[in-house]
């Protein structure tokens, strides 16, 4: 939706799938948990707006992410819509047990390209974390469950500095060799710029990782998320992670500010003539509704601009 004209650019995809991460990646960073009925309505509103992939919750131990301790209850409250995927984050085999028992058909594992973040986030080395994920992925695939691999710190790490592309490629290849069906590249602290995005995507495809399996997950710490997304689209990426209203960050990397706001992404894609199936107006209404429940305004520029127009 844009009232100001559509002008496509050559070399871009006709359609992009948005992986909406607000309910999990967004809400896990909140200081206090929201009531489960609010989370359930949030997810239902996102689906009603047209999202076909909504990351729902996490089976990480509640001690580490108390905001998502109600995962089972939340999933039990949802009415799953046909044609919509509801992935959940699964850290280990126990988490997979819980997910399968509830009929989950999409899971995600969360790896790191750097040793420091792997230890801080998973209390393991990179090698140890991949060893932990291997039986989870193998069993999930045996059950015909899709597995998304999040790979964090793909461009920079607050403790280690710049992350070489080859290090990212090495971990990415191991994740895909396990049987993961999708790879989400995380700019966890928002330091990427378009040239680095293009270089990493080129290195991954040269290493044999199909661009159709690659998603991008940008944070907007330095205002680069939309520029980086455009660079990714120009290199064939068709899956973009975003968070309604710009919710989220990373509780284990204090320099990580919010995710790319889904509304800001939709405004850009609409102006380029790229289809998503998501209704921007409905999504803005949802983000305004959620902001009221969180007690603060949405950081999304598009939400701010269009919510004012509605008044």
N, C-alpha and C positions, 0 to 999 in steps of 0.2 A: 504494500500500500504506500503510494506516494502521490501527492497532488501536484507535484512539481516536475513531472516528466520522467520518462524512462529512456536511457541511452545505453545500450549494451556495449561491452568491450569485446574485441575478438579474443579467442583463445580461452574463454571461460566456460564452465559447464552450464548446461541449460537448467539443471536442478541440483540443489544441495540438500542433504539430509542434516538437520540440526539434532544433535544429541543434547537434550535439555538436562542439565546437571544440577539445577537449582535445589530440588528436594534432598539430594544427598550432599554433593560437594558444596552447595550453597549453605544449607542449614547446619552442616556439621561445624561450621565456624562461628555459630551464634553463641553468645555468652550464656544464654539459658535455653533449655529445650522448649519447643512449642508443643502445645497439646496435640495428641495424635489425631484428633478430629480435624484440626487445622491443616496438618500435613496431608491428610487424606483429601480434603477439599482442594488444597493446592494442586495436588497431582491430577485430580479430576478436572480442574479448571484448565490445566496445561494441555490435557488431552482434548478437551472441548475446543481449545484454541487451534487444534490441528496438529499438535506434536505427535509423531509416530515412534519416537524413542525418548523415554523419560526415565532417567536414572533415579531409582526410587528410594533406596536406603542402603544400609551397610550392615554386615554381620561381623564387623570388628567388635572386639570385646568392649562392653559398655564402660569399663574402667578407662579406656583410651578415648572413646568417643561417646560420652554420655548423652549427647544430644540425639543420638540415633539408637538409644537403648530399646526403643519400642518397635523394632523392626518386624517381629512376628505379628504384633497386634496391628500394625499399619497395613501389612500385606493382607491380613485377614479382613480388613475393612474395605479393601479396594474391589471394585467391579472391573475386571480386566476387559478392555475394549478389543474387539477384533482388529487385527492388523497393527496393533501397538505393542512395542517391546518395552518391558519394564526391568531393565538390568539392575542387579544389586551387587555391591562390592563384597567379595568373599576373600578373606585373607589366608585361609588354610582349610584343611580337610574338614575340621569341625564346622566351620562356616558353610562349607559346601553341603554337609549333611543337613544343616538347618534350611538352606535354600531349597534343596531337592525335596525335602519333606513338605514344603509349602508350594511345590509345583513351579518353582522358578525355572525359566527357560533361557535366561540370559544372565551371565555373571561377569564380573570384572575382577582382575587381579591388579595389584598396584606395585610396580617395580620402580627402581631408581637407577639412573645412569651414573650416579656418584656414590662413593663409599660412605662419605660422611652422612649424607641424607638417608642412605639405606640403614645405617646404624641408628640414627635419630628417629626415623619413622617406623622401622621394622625391627630394630634391635638385632640386626643381622648384617653381615657383609652382603655385597651384591651376589656373590656366588651362593651363599647360604640362602638368600631369599629366593633365588631361582630354583634351588634344590627344593625348597618348601613348596613352590608353586607347581613344579612339574607333575606330581601326582594329582593335584587339584585339576589342572588342565586336562590331563589324560583321562581322568574319570568323567569329567564334565563332557568331554567330546564323545566318550563312549556312550553317554546318556543323550547324545545329540543336543547338548546345551551349547549355545554360542558363548565364546569367551573373548571379552575385550581385554587387552593388555594396556594399562596406563603405564607410560614410561615418563617419570618425572625428571626434572633438572636437565632437560635436553639442551639448554643453551647456556645456562649459568647457574652457579651454586653459591649461596652466600658465604660458605666456608672455604670452598675450593676455587672460586673464581670461574673463569671461562671454561666451558666443557667442550673438549674436542669432539668434532663430528664423528670421528672414527670410534670413539668410546660409545657413543649413542648407537651407532650402527652395530657394534659388536653385541651389545645387550639386546637390541631389537631383533637381530637374527636369531638369538637363542630363544627369545620369547615366541617368535613365529615358528621356529622349528619344533617347539613343544606341542604346537597345534592351536595356538591362539588364532582367532578368526579376524581380529581387528586390532590395530595398533594406534593408540592415541598418544601423540607427542606433546608432552607438557612443558610449557614455558612457565615453570612454577613460580618464579619471582618476577616475571614480566620483563626480562632484559633483552629479548630477541629483537632484531630489526630485520627488514625484508630480505636483505642480501644473505643473512645467515640462515633464514628460513629456506630460501631457494637452494643454498649450498647443502643443507642437511637433507632436504628432499631429494636432491640429485644424488647424494652419496647413498641414500637408502635404496633408491631405484637401481643404481649401479650395482648394489650388493644383491639384487634379486628380489627385493621386497616390492610387491605390486602396489602401485599408487592407489588402486581401488580399495586396498585394505587399510589405508592410512587415514587417520583423523588428526586434527590439530586442536590444541587446547591452550589458548592464550590468556594470560592475565594482563591487565591494563595498567600495571604499575607506572610505566613511563608513557602511557598514551599511545602505545604502538599496536594494540591488539587488532584493530581493524586493518591497518596497513599490512600487518603480518598475515592476516587472513587472506587479503587480496593476493599477496604473493603466493600463498599456498594454492589458492584457486587457479592461479596462472600456471601452476605446475601440476595441475590435474587432480588435486584433492577435491573430494565431493562430500566429505563428512566433517562438520565443524561442531565442536563443543561450545556451548554457551549457557549462561545462567540467567533466568528471568530476573529482571531488575538489577542485574549485576551482583547478585548475592554471592558471597563466598570468598575464599582465600585458601590458606593452608595453615592448619593449627601448628604444624611442626616447622614452618619457615616464616618467621615473623616479618620478613620483608615482602611477603606475598600479599598483595592487596587483591581486590576483587577480580572475579572472572569477567571475561567479555560479556557484556549485557546482551541478552538475546534480542531485545528490541533495537539496539544500535546495529546489530548484525542484520536484522530484518530490513531496516531502513536502507542500508547499503545494498543488500541483495535485490530489494525491490527496485531501486533506482537503476540497477544493472540488468533488470529483466530476468533475474534468476528465480525460478520457482522454488518454494519451500513447502507449500501447503499450510503454513501457519498464518493465522489471522492476527495481524499486528494490533488492531484495536482491542480484540479480546485479550491479548496478552498484556497490553498496557493496563487494562482494567484489573487483571489478575495481579500484576505487580504493585499497583496502587493499593489493592486490597491487602496484599501481604505486607507492604510497608506500614500500613495502619496497625497490623498485628505485631509488627516488630518495634513500633514506636519511633520510626525514623523515616525520612524520605528515601526513595530509591536513588542510587547514584547514576542511573542510566540517563544520559542526556536526552534520548528520545522519549523516555517516559516523562521526564520533566517538561519537555516542549509540548508534547501532544496532550498530556493531562491538563495543562493550562488551557489548551484550545477547547477542551471539553467544558470548561467552567463558564 
